[in-house]
Amino acid sequence: MFLFICMTNLQLLIARSIIEKEQLEKVDFLFIGDIDNVKNQYYLKKIQPLCRHSDIVPQVAKFSTFKTLKRTRYAKKIMEKYAREYHTVFFANFMFLLYIIFYRVFLSLK
């Protein structure tokens, strides 16, 4: 079984491409993000028929400074909770890496 965790419309597009290209079966899908975004709605409608189960978690406050960090923590909890049920978990969050780099640079300046 496969789990895809997406937070952006680009990740939705990439997930759909992977599922179709690799002809994956038994796919579960979790979207953590802005469900009011028209592009996200479009790609969600495209990916849901390819999945066995899909779940949508609305994002935290729309303009929250730490929304990416909060989403990432939530995704990590999901991955830890269901780790034994999935052969592969697809999760990408480039912004989180930028936060880590920024934080390390900030600490080194002190």
Gaussian input, Z-matrix of N, CA and C with variables (Angstrom, degrees):
# hf/3-21g

backbone

0 1
 N
 C     1     B1
 C     2     B2     1     A1
 N     3     B3     2     A2     1     D1
 C     4     B4     3     A3     2     D2
 C     5     B5     4     A4     3     D3
 N     6     B6     5     A5     4     D4
 C     7     B7     6     A6     5     D5
 C     8     B8     7     A7     6     D6
 N     9     B9     8     A8     7     D7
 C    10    B10     9     A9     8     D8
 C    11    B11    10    A10     9     D9
 N    12    B12    11    A11    10    D10
 C    13    B13    12    A12    11    D11
 C    14    B14    13    A13    12    D12
 N    15    B15    14    A14    13    D13
 C    16    B16    15    A15    14    D14
 C    17    B17    16    A16    15    D15
 N    18    B18    17    A17    16    D16
 C    19    B19    18    A18    17    D17
 C    20    B20    19    A19    18    D18
 N    21    B21    20    A20    19    D19
 C    22    B22    21    A21    20    D20
 C    23    B23    22    A22    21    D21
 N    24    B24    23    A23    22    D22
 C    25    B25    24    A24    23    D23
 C    26    B26    25    A25    24    D24
 N    27    B27    26    A26    25    D25
 C    28    B28    27    A27    26    D26
 C    29    B29    28    A28    27    D27
 N    30    B30    29    A29    28    D28
 C    31    B31    30    A30    29    D29
 C    32    B32    31    A31    30    D30
 N    33    B33    32    A32    31    D31
 C    34    B34    33    A33    32    D32
 C    35    B35    34    A34    33    D33
 N    36    B36    35    A35    34    D34
 C    37    B37    36    A36    35    D35
 C    38    B38    37    A37    36    D36
 N    39    B39    38    A38    37    D37
 C    40    B40    39    A39    38    D38
 C    41    B41    40    A40    39    D39
 N    42    B42    41    A41    40    D40
 C    43    B43    42    A42    41    D41
 C    44    B44    43    A43    42    D42
 N    45    B45    44    A44    43    D43
 C    46    B46    45    A45    44    D44
 C    47    B47    46    A46    45    D45
 N    48    B48    47    A47    46    D46
 C    49    B49    48    A48    47    D47
 C    50    B50    49    A49    48    D48
 N    51    B51    50    A50    49    D49
 C    52    B52    51    A51    50    D50
 C    53    B53    52    A52    51    D51
 N    54    B54    53    A53    52    D52
 C    55    B55    54    A54    53    D53
 C    56    B56    55    A55    54    D54
 N    57    B57    56    A56    55    D55
 C    58    B58    57    A57    56    D56
 C    59    B59    58    A58    57    D57
 N    60    B60    59    A59    58    D58
 C    61    B61    60    A60    59    D59
 C    62    B62    61    A61    60    D60
 N    63    B63    62    A62    61    D61
 C    64    B64    63    A63    62    D62
 C    65    B65    64    A64    63    D63
 N    66    B66    65    A65    64    D64
 C    67    B67    66    A66    65    D65
 C    68    B68    67    A67    66    D66
 N    69    B69    68    A68    67    D67
 C    70    B70    69    A69    68    D68
 C    71    B71    70    A70    69    D69
 N    72    B72    71    A71    70    D70
 C    73    B73    72    A72    71    D71
 C    74    B74    73    A73    72    D72
 N    75    B75    74    A74    73    D73
 C    76    B76    75    A75    74    D74
 C    77    B77    76    A76    75    D75
 N    78    B78    77    A77    76    D76
 C    79    B79    78    A78    77    D77
 C    80    B80    79    A79    78    D78
 N    81    B81    80    A80    79    D79
 C    82    B82    81    A81    80    D80
 C    83    B83    82    A82    81    D81
 N    84    B84    83    A83    82    D82
 C    85    B85    84    A84    83    D83
 C    86    B86    85    A85    84    D84
 N    87    B87    86    A86    85    D85
 C    88    B88    87    A87    86    D86
 C    89    B89    88    A88    87    D87
 N    90    B90    89    A89    88    D88
 C    91    B91    90    A90    89    D89
 C    92    B92    91    A91    90    D90
 N    93    B93    92    A92    91    D91
 C    94    B94    93    A93    92    D92
 C    95    B95    94    A94    93    D93
 N    96    B96    95    A95    94    D94
 C    97    B97    96    A96    95    D95
 C    98    B98    97    A97    96    D96
 N    99    B99    98    A98    97    D97
 C   100   B100    99    A99    98    D98
 C   101   B101   100   A100    99    D99
 N   102   B102   101   A101   100   D100
 C   103   B103   102   A102   101   D101
 C   104   B104   103   A103   102   D102
 N   105   B105   104   A104   103   D103
 C   106   B106   105   A105   104   D104
 C   107   B107   106   A106   105   D105
 N   108   B108   107   A107   106   D106
 C   109   B109   108   A108   107   D107
 C   110   B110   109   A109   108   D108
 N   111   B111   110   A110   109   D109
 C   112   B112   111   A111   110   D110
 C   113   B113   112   A112   111   D111
 N   114   B114   113   A113   112   D112
 C   115   B115   114   A114   113   D113
 C   116   B116   115   A115   114   D114
 N   117   B117   116   A116   115   D115
 C   118   B118   117   A117   116   D116
 C   119   B119   118   A118   117   D117
 N   120   B120   119   A119   118   D118
 C   121   B121   120   A120   119   D119
 C   122   B122   121   A121   120   D120
 N   123   B123   122   A122   121   D121
 C   124   B124   123   A123   122   D122
 C   125   B125   124   A124   123   D123
 N   126   B126   125   A125   124   D124
 C   127   B127   126   A126   125   D125
 C   128   B128   127   A127   126   D126
 N   129   B129   128   A128   127   D127
 C   130   B130   129   A129   128   D128
 C   131   B131   130   A130   129   D129
 N   132   B132   131   A131   130   D130
 C   133   B133   132   A132   131   D131
 C   134   B134   133   A133   132   D132
 N   135   B135   134   A134   133   D133
 C   136   B136   135   A135   134   D134
 C   137   B137   136   A136   135   D135
 N   138   B138   137   A137   136   D136
 C   139   B139   138   A138   137   D137
 C   140   B140   139   A139   138   D138
 N   141   B141   140   A140   139   D139
 C   142   B142   141   A141   140   D140
 C   143   B143   142   A142   141   D141
 N   144   B144   143   A143   142   D142
 C   145   B145   144   A144   143   D143
 C   146   B146   145   A145   144   D144
 N   147   B147   146   A146   145   D145
 C   148   B148   147   A147   146   D146
 C   149   B149   148   A148   147   D147
 N   150   B150   149   A149   148   D148
 C   151   B151   150   A150   149   D149
 C   152   B152   151   A151   150   D150
 N   153   B153   152   A152   151   D151
 C   154   B154   153   A153   152   D152
 C   155   B155   154   A154   153   D153
 N   156   B156   155   A155   154   D154
 C   157   B157   156   A156   155   D155
 C   158   B158   157   A157   156   D156
 N   159   B159   158   A158   157   D157
 C   160   B160   159   A159   158   D158
 C   161   B161   160   A160   159   D159
 N   162   B162   161   A161   160   D160
 C   163   B163   162   A162   161   D161
 C   164   B164   163   A163   162   D162
 N   165   B165   164   A164   163   D163
 C   166   B166   165   A165   164   D164
 C   167   B167   166   A166   165   D165
 N   168   B168   167   A167   166   D166
 C   169   B169   168   A168   167   D167
 C   170   B170   169   A169   168   D168
 N   171   B171   170   A170   169   D169
 C   172   B172   171   A171   170   D170
 C   173   B173   172   A172   171   D171
 N   174   B174   173   A173   172   D172
 C   175   B175   174   A174   173   D173
 C   176   B176   175   A175   174   D174
 N   177   B177   176   A176   175   D175
 C   178   B178   177   A177   176   D176
 C   179   B179   178   A178   177   D177
 N   180   B180   179   A179   178   D178
 C   181   B181   180   A180   179   D179
 C   182   B182   181   A181   180   D180
 N   183   B183   182   A182   181   D181
 C   184   B184   183   A183   182   D182
 C   185   B185   184   A184   183   D183
 N   186   B186   185   A185   184   D184
 C   187   B187   186   A186   185   D185
 C   188   B188   187   A187   186   D186
 N   189   B189   188   A188   187   D187
 C   190   B190   189   A189   188   D188
 C   191   B191   190   A190   189   D189
 N   192   B192   191   A191   190   D190
 C   193   B193   192   A192   191   D191
 C   194   B194   193   A193   192   D192
 N   195   B195   194   A194   193   D193
 C   196   B196   195   A195   194   D194
 C   197   B197   196   A196   195   D195
 N   198   B198   197   A197   196   D196
 C   199   B199   198   A198   197   D197
 C   200   B200   199   A199   198   D198
 N   201   B201   200   A200   199   D199
 C   202   B202   201   A201   200   D200
 C   203   B203   202   A202   201   D201
 N   204   B204   203   A203   202   D202
 C   205   B205   204   A204   203   D203
 C   206   B206   205   A205   204   D204
 N   207   B207   206   A206   205   D205
 C   208   B208   207   A207   206   D206
 C   209   B209   208   A208   207   D207
 N   210   B210   209   A209   208   D208
 C   211   B211   210   A210   209   D209
 C   212   B212   211   A211   210   D210
 N   213   B213   212   A212   211   D211
 C   214   B214   213   A213   212   D212
 C   215   B215   214   A214   213   D213
 N   216   B216   215   A215   214   D214
 C   217   B217   216   A216   215   D215
 C   218   B218   217   A217   216   D216
 N   219   B219   218   A218   217   D217
 C   220   B220   219   A219   218   D218
 C   221   B221   220   A220   219   D219
 N   222   B222   221   A221   220   D220
 C   223   B223   222   A222   221   D221
 C   224   B224   223   A223   222   D222
 N   225   B225   224   A224   223   D223
 C   226   B226   225   A225   224   D224
 C   227   B227   226   A226   225   D225
 N   228   B228   227   A227   226   D226
 C   229   B229   228   A228   227   D227
 C   230   B230   229   A229   228   D228
 N   231   B231   230   A230   229   D229
 C   232   B232   231   A231   230   D230
 C   233   B233   232   A232   231   D231
 N   234   B234   233   A233   232   D232
 C   235   B235   234   A234   233   D233
 C   236   B236   235   A235   234   D234
 N   237   B237   236   A236   235   D235
 C   238   B238   237   A237   236   D236
 C   239   B239   238   A238   237   D237
 N   240   B240   239   A239   238   D238
 C   241   B241   240   A240   239   D239
 C   242   B242   241   A241   240   D240
 N   243   B243   242   A242   241   D241
 C   244   B244   243   A243   242   D242
 C   245   B245   244   A244   243   D243
 N   246   B246   245   A245   244   D244
 C   247   B247   246   A246   245   D245
 C   248   B248   247   A247   246   D246
 N   249   B249   248   A248   247   D247
 C   250   B250   249   A249   248   D248
 C   251   B251   250   A250   249   D249
 N   252   B252   251   A251   250   D250
 C   253   B253   252   A252   251   D251
 C   254   B254   253   A253   252   D252
 N   255   B255   254   A254   253   D253
 C   256   B256   255   A255   254   D254
 C   257   B257   256   A256   255   D255
 N   258   B258   257   A257   256   D256
 C   259   B259   258   A258   257   D257
 C   260   B260   259   A259   258   D258
 N   261   B261   260   A260   259   D259
 C   262   B262   261   A261   260   D260
 C   263   B263   262   A262   261   D261
 N   264   B264   263   A263   262   D262
 C   265   B265   264   A264   263   D263
 C   266   B266   265   A265   264   D264
 N   267   B267   266   A266   265   D265
 C   268   B268   267   A267   266   D266
 C   269   B269   268   A268   267   D267
 N   270   B270   269   A269   268   D268
 C   271   B271   270   A270   269   D269
 C   272   B272   271   A271   270   D270
 N   273   B273   272   A272   271   D271
 C   274   B274   273   A273   272   D272
 C   275   B275   274   A274   273   D273
 N   276   B276   275   A275   274   D274
 C   277   B277   276   A276   275   D275
 C   278   B278   277   A277   276   D276
 N   279   B279   278   A278   277   D277
 C   280   B280   279   A279   278   D278
 C   281   B281   280   A280   279   D279
 N   282   B282   281   A281   280   D280
 C   283   B283   282   A282   281   D281
 C   284   B284   283   A283   282   D282
 N   285   B285   284   A284   283   D283
 C   286   B286   285   A285   284   D284
 C   287   B287   286   A286   285   D285
 N   288   B288   287   A287   286   D286
 C   289   B289   288   A288   287   D287
 C   290   B290   289   A289   288   D288
 N   291   B291   290   A290   289   D289
 C   292   B292   291   A291   290   D290
 C   293   B293   292   A292   291   D291
 N   294   B294   293   A293   292   D292
 C   295   B295   294   A294   293   D293
 C   296   B296   295   A295   294   D294
 N   297   B297   296   A296   295   D295
 C   298   B298   297   A297   296   D296
 C   299   B299   298   A298   297   D297
 N   300   B300   299   A299   298   D298
 C   301   B301   300   A300   299   D299
 C   302   B302   301   A301   300   D300
 N   303   B303   302   A302   301   D301
 C   304   B304   303   A303   302   D302
 C   305   B305   304   A304   303   D303
 N   306   B306   305   A305   304   D304
 C   307   B307   306   A306   305   D305
 C   308   B308   307   A307   306   D306
 N   309   B309   308   A308   307   D307
 C   310   B310   309   A309   308   D308
 C   311   B311   310   A310   309   D309
 N   312   B312   311   A311   310   D310
 C   313   B313   312   A312   311   D311
 C   314   B314   313   A313   312   D312
 N   315   B315   314   A314   313   D313
 C   316   B316   315   A315   314   D314
 C   317   B317   316   A316   315   D315
 N   318   B318   317   A317   316   D316
 C   319   B319   318   A318   317   D317
 C   320   B320   319   A319   318   D318
 N   321   B321   320   A320   319   D319
 C   322   B322   321   A321   320   D320
 C   323   B323   322   A322   321   D321
 N   324   B324   323   A323   322   D322
 C   325   B325   324   A324   323   D323
 C   326   B326   325   A325   324   D324
 N   327   B327   326   A326   325   D325
 C   328   B328   327   A327   326   D326
 C   329   B329   328   A328   327   D327

   B1=1.4461
   B2=1.5216
   B3=1.3204
   B4=1.4583
   B5=1.5223
   B6=1.3203
   B7=1.4610
   B8=1.5195
   B9=1.3240
   B10=1.4586
   B11=1.5173
   B12=1.3253
   B13=1.4610
   B14=1.5221
   B15=1.3247
   B16=1.4660
   B17=1.5196
   B18=1.3487
   B19=1.4618
   B20=1.5223
   B21=1.3246
   B22=1.4653
   B23=1.5217
   B24=1.3437
   B25=1.4623
   B26=1.5280
   B27=1.3215
   B28=1.4668
   B29=1.5297
   B30=1.3115
   B31=1.4637
   B32=1.5249
   B33=1.3337
   B34=1.4649
   B35=1.5256
   B36=1.3112
   B37=1.4599
   B38=1.5261
   B39=1.3176
   B40=1.4666
   B41=1.5276
   B42=1.3230
   B43=1.4698
   B44=1.5224
   B45=1.3215
   B46=1.4652
   B47=1.5234
   B48=1.3210
   B49=1.4677
   B50=1.5260
   B51=1.3228
   B52=1.4723
   B53=1.5225
   B54=1.3260
   B55=1.4698
   B56=1.5221
   B57=1.3341
   B58=1.4638
   B59=1.5288
   B60=1.3143
   B61=1.4682
   B62=1.5257
   B63=1.3173
   B64=1.4658
   B65=1.5259
   B66=1.3288
   B67=1.4691
   B68=1.5285
   B69=1.3096
   B70=1.4632
   B71=1.5221
   B72=1.3043
   B73=1.4587
   B74=1.5221
   B75=1.3022
   B76=1.4654
   B77=1.5265
   B78=1.3135
   B79=1.4599
   B80=1.5232
   B81=1.3144
   B82=1.4591
   B83=1.5161
   B84=1.3177
   B85=1.4514
   B86=1.5212
   B87=1.3282
   B88=1.4676
   B89=1.5219
   B90=1.3268
   B91=1.4605
   B92=1.5194
   B93=1.3256
   B94=1.4633
   B95=1.5195
   B96=1.3141
   B97=1.4579
   B98=1.5024
   B99=1.3109
   B100=1.4561
   B101=1.5243
   B102=1.3235
   B103=1.4627
   B104=1.5262
   B105=1.3267
   B106=1.4630
   B107=1.5284
   B108=1.3171
   B109=1.4579
   B110=1.5309
   B111=1.3394
   B112=1.4654
   B113=1.5288
   B114=1.3294
   B115=1.4722
   B116=1.5220
   B117=1.3169
   B118=1.4637
   B119=1.5245
   B120=1.3232
   B121=1.4627
   B122=1.5244
   B123=1.3187
   B124=1.4632
   B125=1.5298
   B126=1.3255
   B127=1.4638
   B128=1.5267
   B129=1.3243
   B130=1.4682
   B131=1.5261
   B132=1.3283
   B133=1.4713
   B134=1.5242
   B135=1.3252
   B136=1.4667
   B137=1.5323
   B138=1.3183
   B139=1.4636
   B140=1.5342
   B141=1.3167
   B142=1.4664
   B143=1.5307
   B144=1.3380
   B145=1.4698
   B146=1.5333
   B147=1.3212
   B148=1.4636
   B149=1.5263
   B150=1.3249
   B151=1.4612
   B152=1.5214
   B153=1.2976
   B154=1.4537
   B155=1.5237
   B156=1.3277
   B157=1.4634
   B158=1.5216
   B159=1.3107
   B160=1.4675
   B161=1.5198
   B162=1.2986
   B163=1.4559
   B164=1.5210
   B165=1.3226
   B166=1.4580
   B167=1.5136
   B168=1.3195
   B169=1.4628
   B170=1.5228
   B171=1.3461
   B172=1.4695
   B173=1.5212
   B174=1.3095
   B175=1.4643
   B176=1.5147
   B177=1.3087
   B178=1.4602
   B179=1.5204
   B180=1.2949
   B181=1.4621
   B182=1.5276
   B183=1.3200
   B184=1.4618
   B185=1.5269
   B186=1.3023
   B187=1.4576
   B188=1.5221
   B189=1.3137
   B190=1.4567
   B191=1.5293
   B192=1.3113
   B193=1.4617
   B194=1.5202
   B195=1.3022
   B196=1.4573
   B197=1.5272
   B198=1.3397
   B199=1.4578
   B200=1.5271
   B201=1.3348
   B202=1.4635
   B203=1.5200
   B204=1.3081
   B205=1.4597
   B206=1.5282
   B207=1.3213
   B208=1.4686
   B209=1.5203
   B210=1.3308
   B211=1.4693
   B212=1.5249
   B213=1.3190
   B214=1.4589
   B215=1.5200
   B216=1.3115
   B217=1.4716
   B218=1.5224
   B219=1.3222
   B220=1.4624
   B221=1.5286
   B222=1.3233
   B223=1.4656
   B224=1.5220
   B225=1.3197
   B226=1.4680
   B227=1.5250
   B228=1.3255
   B229=1.4657
   B230=1.5216
   B231=1.3185
   B232=1.4664
   B233=1.5237
   B234=1.3375
   B235=1.4660
   B236=1.5223
   B237=1.3193
   B238=1.4656
   B239=1.5234
   B240=1.3140
   B241=1.4626
   B242=1.5293
   B243=1.3290
   B244=1.4620
   B245=1.5259
   B246=1.3028
   B247=1.4718
   B248=1.5231
   B249=1.2904
   B250=1.4760
   B251=1.5217
   B252=1.3161
   B253=1.4618
   B254=1.5248
   B255=1.3361
   B256=1.4597
   B257=1.5203
   B258=1.3406
   B259=1.4608
   B260=1.5235
   B261=1.3388
   B262=1.4584
   B263=1.5221
   B264=1.3299
   B265=1.4655
   B266=1.5200
   B267=1.3319
   B268=1.4601
   B269=1.5206
   B270=1.3238
   B271=1.4624
   B272=1.5135
   B273=1.3117
   B274=1.4652
   B275=1.5150
   B276=1.3075
   B277=1.4515
   B278=1.5198
   B279=1.3028
   B280=1.4544
   B281=1.5234
   B282=1.3217
   B283=1.4605
   B284=1.5262
   B285=1.3129
   B286=1.4562
   B287=1.5302
   B288=1.3186
   B289=1.4681
   B290=1.5263
   B291=1.3160
   B292=1.4650
   B293=1.5211
   B294=1.3315
   B295=1.4625
   B296=1.5290
   B297=1.3153
   B298=1.4658
   B299=1.5305
   B300=1.3203
   B301=1.4670
   B302=1.5246
   B303=1.3306
   B304=1.4622
   B305=1.5236
   B306=1.3118
   B307=1.4633
   B308=1.5320
   B309=1.3221
   B310=1.4688
   B311=1.5241
   B312=1.3195
   B313=1.4641
   B314=1.5197
   B315=1.3231
   B316=1.4598
   B317=1.5282
   B318=1.3341
   B319=1.4653
   B320=1.5250
   B321=1.3173
   B322=1.4680
   B323=1.5349
   B324=1.3304
   B325=1.4639
   B326=1.5226
   B327=1.3067
   B328=1.4717
   B329=1.5006
   A1=109.86
   A2=114.65
   A3=121.63
   A4=109.92
   A5=115.92
   A6=121.62
   A7=108.33
   A8=116.12
   A9=122.50
   A10=107.95
   A11=116.78
   A12=122.20
   A13=106.80
   A14=116.05
   A15=121.19
   A16=110.71
   A17=114.84
   A18=120.96
   A19=112.92
   A20=117.81
   A21=120.99
   A22=109.80
   A23=115.68
   A24=118.36
   A25=111.76
   A26=118.21
   A27=120.32
   A28=110.27
   A29=117.12
   A30=120.54
   A31=110.89
   A32=117.53
   A33=120.99
   A34=110.44
   A35=116.34
   A36=121.50
   A37=111.22
   A38=116.70
   A39=121.20
   A40=110.56
   A41=117.25
   A42=120.98
   A43=110.66
   A44=116.45
   A45=120.39
   A46=110.71
   A47=117.00
   A48=120.99
   A49=111.66
   A50=116.95
   A51=120.92
   A52=110.32
   A53=116.70
   A54=120.99
   A55=110.30
   A56=116.79
   A57=120.32
   A58=111.80
   A59=117.06
   A60=120.64
   A61=111.83
   A62=116.65
   A63=120.96
   A64=112.56
   A65=117.00
   A66=123.45
   A67=110.89
   A68=114.84
   A69=120.74
   A70=110.96
   A71=114.85
   A72=121.94
   A73=107.92
   A74=116.61
   A75=122.42
   A76=110.65
   A77=114.95
   A78=121.90
   A79=109.70
   A80=115.79
   A81=121.76
   A82=107.07
   A83=115.25
   A84=120.13
   A85=110.17
   A86=115.99
   A87=121.81
   A88=108.19
   A89=115.87
   A90=120.78
   A91=108.57
   A92=115.88
   A93=122.40
   A94=106.01
   A95=117.24
   A96=116.78
   A97=114.28
   A98=114.61
   A99=123.63
   A100=110.05
   A101=116.98
   A102=120.09
   A103=111.96
   A104=117.69
   A105=120.85
   A106=112.06
   A107=117.27
   A108=122.29
   A109=109.29
   A110=116.98
   A111=122.15
   A112=111.73
   A113=117.31
   A114=120.20
   A115=110.77
   A116=117.20
   A117=120.17
   A118=110.41
   A119=117.85
   A120=121.44
   A121=110.86
   A122=116.25
   A123=121.03
   A124=110.90
   A125=116.52
   A126=120.27
   A127=112.13
   A128=117.39
   A129=119.83
   A130=110.31
   A131=116.96
   A132=120.85
   A133=111.38
   A134=116.81
   A135=120.76
   A136=112.54
   A137=117.11
   A138=119.99
   A139=112.52
   A140=118.03
   A141=120.41
   A142=114.19
   A143=120.29
   A144=119.11
   A145=114.14
   A146=117.34
   A147=121.46
   A148=112.52
   A149=116.58
   A150=121.07
   A151=111.61
   A152=114.31
   A153=121.83
   A154=109.52
   A155=115.08
   A156=121.70
   A157=108.32
   A158=115.96
   A159=119.07
   A160=108.85
   A161=115.01
   A162=121.21
   A163=108.09
   A164=115.15
   A165=120.85
   A166=108.51
   A167=115.73
   A168=121.79
   A169=107.10
   A170=117.60
   A171=118.58
   A172=110.48
   A173=114.95
   A174=119.48
   A175=111.33
   A176=114.26
   A177=120.53
   A178=107.17
   A179=117.64
   A180=122.11
   A181=111.64
   A182=115.59
   A183=121.27
   A184=113.86
   A185=118.06
   A186=120.43
   A187=112.34
   A188=116.55
   A189=120.95
   A190=110.26
   A191=115.80
   A192=121.40
   A193=111.27
   A194=116.53
   A195=120.84
   A196=112.46
   A197=118.17
   A198=119.52
   A199=112.20
   A200=118.09
   A201=120.44
   A202=110.46
   A203=116.60
   A204=120.91
   A205=110.61
   A206=117.34
   A207=121.22
   A208=110.93
   A209=116.82
   A210=120.29
   A211=110.57
   A212=116.58
   A213=121.22
   A214=110.88
   A215=117.16
   A216=120.22
   A217=111.03
   A218=116.57
   A219=120.41
   A220=110.15
   A221=116.59
   A222=120.68
   A223=110.87
   A224=116.96
   A225=121.01
   A226=110.43
   A227=117.34
   A228=120.72
   A229=110.90
   A230=116.37
   A231=120.91
   A232=109.99
   A233=116.66
   A234=120.35
   A235=111.39
   A236=117.24
   A237=120.58
   A238=111.12
   A239=116.44
   A240=120.98
   A241=112.04
   A242=116.45
   A243=120.11
   A244=113.59
   A245=117.97
   A246=121.99
   A247=113.14
   A248=117.65
   A249=120.37
   A250=112.98
   A251=117.35
   A252=120.57
   A253=113.69
   A254=117.43
   A255=120.53
   A256=111.25
   A257=114.31
   A258=119.73
   A259=110.01
   A260=115.59
   A261=121.07
   A262=110.21
   A263=115.77
   A264=121.38
   A265=107.46
   A266=116.06
   A267=122.16
   A268=107.95
   A269=116.04
   A270=120.73
   A271=108.55
   A272=116.60
   A273=120.34
   A274=108.92
   A275=114.77
   A276=119.34
   A277=108.17
   A278=115.73
   A279=121.18
   A280=112.12
   A281=117.48
   A282=120.73
   A283=110.79
   A284=116.81
   A285=120.04
   A286=110.34
   A287=116.82
   A288=120.31
   A289=111.00
   A290=116.65
   A291=119.70
   A292=111.33
   A293=117.14
   A294=120.54
   A295=110.87
   A296=116.04
   A297=120.14
   A298=110.27
   A299=116.71
   A300=120.66
   A301=110.62
   A302=116.81
   A303=121.12
   A304=110.59
   A305=116.46
   A306=121.26
   A307=110.71
   A308=117.07
   A309=120.79
   A310=111.42
   A311=117.18
   A312=120.76
   A313=109.80
   A314=116.62
   A315=121.53
   A316=110.79
   A317=117.16
   A318=120.77
   A319=111.60
   A320=116.46
   A321=119.03
   A322=111.96
   A323=117.46
   A324=120.97
   A325=112.57
   A326=116.72
   A327=120.41
   A328=111.78
   D1=149.69
   D2=-176.93
   D3=-122.99
   D4=143.46
   D5=175.33
   D6=-123.71
   D7=127.73
   D8=173.98
   D9=-110.20
   D10=127.96
   D11=175.92
   D12=-117.25
   D13=118.39
   D14=-177.02
   D15=-124.20
   D16=150.27
   D17=179.35
   D18=-127.90
   D19=-10.93
   D20=-177.59
   D21=-135.07
   D22=164.90
   D23=179.00
   D24=-68.45
   D25=-29.72
   D26=175.44
   D27=-64.70
   D28=-42.22
   D29=177.87
   D30=-64.71
   D31=-35.48
   D32=175.86
   D33=-62.18
   D34=-44.36
   D35=179.72
   D36=-63.81
   D37=-43.75
   D38=179.24
   D39=-65.12
   D40=-43.54
   D41=179.11
   D42=-60.10
   D43=-45.83
   D44=178.97
   D45=-59.57
   D46=-43.38
   D47=179.57
   D48=-62.44
   D49=-42.12
   D50=179.14
   D51=-63.85
   D52=-45.92
   D53=-178.82
   D54=-60.63
   D55=-45.44
   D56=-178.81
   D57=-69.81
   D58=-46.68
   D59=-176.60
   D60=-64.40
   D61=-43.51
   D62=-178.41
   D63=-86.90
   D64=-3.45
   D65=-178.74
   D66=50.89
   D67=49.73
   D68=-177.66
   D69=-72.59
   D70=141.49
   D71=175.08
   D72=-118.42
   D73=165.71
   D74=-178.87
   D75=55.33
   D76=54.03
   D77=-178.95
   D78=-102.89
   D79=129.71
   D80=171.19
   D81=-109.23
   D82=152.34
   D83=-171.79
   D84=-138.97
   D85=133.72
   D86=177.48
   D87=-128.67
   D88=123.90
   D89=176.04
   D90=-112.54
   D91=123.63
   D92=178.13
   D93=-116.52
   D94=103.01
   D95=-178.43
   D96=174.25
   D97=-160.40
   D98=-175.04
   D99=-80.00
   D100=102.99
   D101=-178.84
   D102=-83.20
   D103=-8.02
   D104=177.48
   D105=-85.78
   D106=-11.42
   D107=179.52
   D108=-71.48
   D109=126.88
   D110=-176.44
   D111=-60.77
   D112=-41.75
   D113=179.05
   D114=-63.76
   D115=-42.13
   D116=178.52
   D117=-61.53
   D118=-43.24
   D119=178.88
   D120=-60.77
   D121=-42.10
   D122=179.58
   D123=-60.01
   D124=-50.59
   D125=-177.82
   D126=-71.44
   D127=-31.00
   D128=175.61
   D129=-62.57
   D130=-42.15
   D131=178.58
   D132=-64.28
   D133=-31.03
   D134=179.95
   D135=-76.29
   D136=-34.57
   D137=-174.21
   D138=-88.23
   D139=-29.73
   D140=-174.68
   D141=-58.10
   D142=-40.39
   D143=178.33
   D144=-64.53
   D145=-19.67
   D146=-179.23
   D147=-84.80
   D148=-7.35
   D149=-173.04
   D150=-110.40
   D151=148.69
   D152=176.08
   D153=-71.01
   D154=-41.89
   D155=179.53
   D156=-143.98
   D157=137.12
   D158=175.67
   D159=-132.44
   D160=145.85
   D161=-179.69
   D162=-137.38
   D163=139.99
   D164=-179.02
   D165=-121.18
   D166=124.71
   D167=178.45
   D168=-113.02
   D169=113.98
   D170=178.89
   D171=-59.04
   D172=148.26
   D173=-177.87
   D174=-69.01
   D175=161.39
   D176=172.33
   D177=-66.15
   D178=-178.83
   D179=-176.01
   D180=-36.93
   D181=130.78
   D182=-171.98
   D183=-54.71
   D184=-36.15
   D185=-177.42
   D186=-111.13
   D187=24.19
   D188=179.66
   D189=-64.86
   D190=132.37
   D191=179.33
   D192=-61.47
   D193=-35.97
   D194=-175.06
   D195=-106.42
   D196=26.18
   D197=-176.32
   D198=-61.49
   D199=-37.80
   D200=179.59
   D201=-65.83
   D202=-41.28
   D203=178.12
   D204=-64.55
   D205=-42.52
   D206=178.91
   D207=-64.77
   D208=-42.04
   D209=177.43
   D210=-62.29
   D211=-42.44
   D212=-178.66
   D213=-64.47
   D214=-42.27
   D215=177.09
   D216=-61.84
   D217=-41.67
   D218=178.60
   D219=-63.30
   D220=-44.64
   D221=178.79
   D222=-61.37
   D223=-39.34
   D224=178.68
   D225=-62.50
   D226=-41.73
   D227=177.62
   D228=-61.13
   D229=-42.17
   D230=178.78
   D231=-62.47
   D232=-45.68
   D233=-179.26
   D234=-62.40
   D235=-40.90
   D236=179.53
   D237=-67.14
   D238=-40.85
   D239=-176.94
   D240=-66.52
   D241=-40.04
   D242=-174.24
   D243=-109.33
   D244=18.58
   D245=-175.33
   D246=-55.16
   D247=-37.63
   D248=-176.51
   D249=-75.82
   D250=-17.95
   D251=-176.90
   D252=-84.63
   D253=-17.32
   D254=-173.61
   D255=-118.63
   D256=138.42
   D257=174.05
   D258=-72.46
   D259=-40.26
   D260=-176.33
   D261=-140.47
   D262=137.07
   D263=174.70
   D264=-118.04
   D265=125.12
   D266=177.50
   D267=-100.78
   D268=117.90
   D269=-179.94
   D270=-149.41
   D271=126.33
   D272=178.64
   D273=-136.43
   D274=133.53
   D275=175.70
   D276=-148.48
   D277=95.35
   D278=-177.21
   D279=-68.78
   D280=-31.48
   D281=-179.32
   D282=-62.43
   D283=-35.50
   D284=-179.39
   D285=-61.63
   D286=-39.34
   D287=177.34
   D288=-63.49
   D289=-37.71
   D290=177.64
   D291=-64.95
   D292=-38.12
   D293=176.63
   D294=-61.45
   D295=-42.92
   D296=-179.49
   D297=-63.18
   D298=-46.41
   D299=179.53
   D300=-62.02
   D301=-46.37
   D302=179.59
   D303=-60.18
   D304=-43.53
   D305=-178.92
   D306=-62.62
   D307=-44.13
   D308=179.62
   D309=-64.55
   D310=-41.81
   D311=178.00
   D312=-64.12
   D313=-43.43
   D314=179.62
   D315=-60.22
   D316=-42.75
   D317=179.51
   D318=-66.40
   D319=-35.89
   D320=-178.45
   D321=-71.62
   D322=-20.81
   D323=179.15
   D324=-78.87
   D325=-19.67
   D326=-177.94
   D327=-77.07

